[in-house]
């Protein structure tokens, strides 16, 4: 698309004018047109007014020489086309903004509406389990199973929404500088109680605070998945070590656990939607097979890498590298 | 025993929270909107407030916390500023906002994620009441 500033510069030359300006535009384009015209108020005495299109646009010029009619017509058509193009562009941009706003509102409503009943159900079940005094083992077992299924459903809703958010913009993005240490600390604190309940050696090590090019929400999702998985798949008394260090032009976050590990054959499929390693399923550990898909997606979006090293029965190390800010 | 105000617009969550707290012997008052909650603060002067985030608006709980902790000397709720607040959130994973307790950002004392895990929740309640020296 030819920019209006360019058209105005050409008009200046063609009209032998010292200045040109456009008035009487469509209201939504007027400010933009006047802003680029460079001279919104040419001398009225020397102005040449050119009606363009359906009287919606008006080129005002101060020519030094008389101009042939066909030249004026050609200029008028050029301006009409440029104005239409700008308006069409603005309309398209407004429609996109509106669609994005609607999508975000929809996601927020769905998030709340889908989760709220499951959260309420789970809360009531847990509260009820806590108040049960004279119950049979079978009754308690049934309630625990219900609670566990609700927990699985909630995890699935959370992961699906996370993945949807991560996929909303698949193109690689530059990101903004994000301080990693505070986010690591928040996630570490978040899993601290769970780790303590499992008597894990749970530690966070950082050489220094580093900033990576990403977004805070993307980093939070990545950390939440990696650290959450490590705590989840490591049995009592094991260890989970989270490290932050600089590696050339990258910030390197690694999460090393002494958990159940991933079979070599399963490593390749890791990151496929809904795929779960057979030993994870067999261990009866709750999971959706969507967490690592989200991590892969987000890491790729910000030009980073994800590496996995694992040995069954010994543990896994997940390493994420993100470009340093 | 301490008196705890639970502000949550979901009656089932409010009931679940009440059952967990009453099971430990606490007295529980329920409110189902920010407005009801603020009125209940005045009326009952609780020892602790458990506050939901998303109520009549997605950030109603934040607004309520900010109202209660308004640092202005002549603030409407200056007399209740000392009451500890636990914020119930269900948005840890999907929000771009950070919900770590930060005095400058959001004046609350602790965050507990929904669905509540009774043991963790009660530990937080006890710790905050102990700080305030209410049994």
Interface residues (C-beta under 8 A of the other chain):
Chain A: X108 X111 X112 X115 X116 X118 X119 X120 X121 X122 X123 X124 X126 X127 X128 X130 X131 X150 X154 X158 X161 X162 X165 X182 X183 X186 X189 X190 X193 X215 X216 X217 X220 X221 X224
Chain B: X10 X12 X13 X15 X16 X17 X19 X20 X23 X54 X58 X90 X91 X92 X93 X94 X95 X96 X98 X100 X114 X115 X116 X117 X118 X120
